[in-house]
Amino acid sequence: MLELIVYKDGLPQRHSFWAIVIVDNGQELRSIMTSMTLPNGVPLSPIMTMTARKLFPGRANGQQ
């Protein structure tokens, strides 16, 4: 579980939690927002999912 707080001008705008899974031997990441709350405590319905794929799968981290 990942906690994410978004700030604007130094003030929190929203607070969310994400469930994350790494698949395909670390080549892909999938996640879904499980909750989101405004600074005043008002909960919002989670509305986002994310998929990320490594662009250069044969390349080790930090190698050119």
C-alpha positions in Angstrom: 0.0 0.0 0.0 1.3 3.4 -1.0 0.2 6.7 0.7 0.2 9.7 -1.6 -0.4 13.3 -0.5 -0.6 16.0 -3.2 0.4 19.5 -2.3 -0.1 22.9 -4.0 1.7 26.0 -2.7 2.7 24.0 0.3 -0.8 23.0 1.3 -2.3 19.5 1.0 -4.9 19.2 -1.7 -5.8 15.5 -1.4 -4.7 12.3 0.3 -4.9 8.9 -1.3 -3.9 5.3 -0.9 -2.9 3.0 -3.7 -2.6 -0.8 -3.9 0.4 -1.7 -6.1 1.4 -5.0 -7.8 4.6 -5.6 -9.7 4.2 -8.3 -12.4 6.1 -9.9 -15.3 9.4 -10.3 -13.4 9.4 -6.6 -12.6 8.6 -5.4 -16.1 5.2 -4.0 -15.3 3.5 -2.2 -12.5 -0.3 -2.1 -11.9 -2.1 -0.1 -9.2 -5.6 1.0 -8.1 -6.5 3.9 -5.9 -8.3 2.5 -2.9 -9.3 5.7 -1.2 -9.1 9.5 -1.6 -9.8 12.2 1.0 -9.8 16.0 0.8 -8.0 18.1 3.5 -11.3 18.8 5.3 -11.8 15.1 5.7 -14.5 14.6 3.0 -13.9 11.2 1.3 -14.2 10.9 -2.4 -14.8 7.8 -4.5 -11.5 6.3 -5.8 -11.4 7.0 -9.5 -7.9 6.0 -10.9 -6.0 3.0 -12.0 -2.5 2.9 -13.4 -0.4 0.6 -15.5 3.3 1.2 -16.3 5.5 -0.9 -18.5 9.3 -0.8 -18.5 10.4 0.6 -21.9 13.7 -1.2 -22.2 13.2 -4.6 -20.5 16.7 -5.9 -21.3 18.4 -2.9 -19.6 19.5 -3.1 -16.0 18.8 -0.1 -13.7 21.3 2.7 -14.2 22.9 1.2 -17.4 23.0 3.2 -20.6 
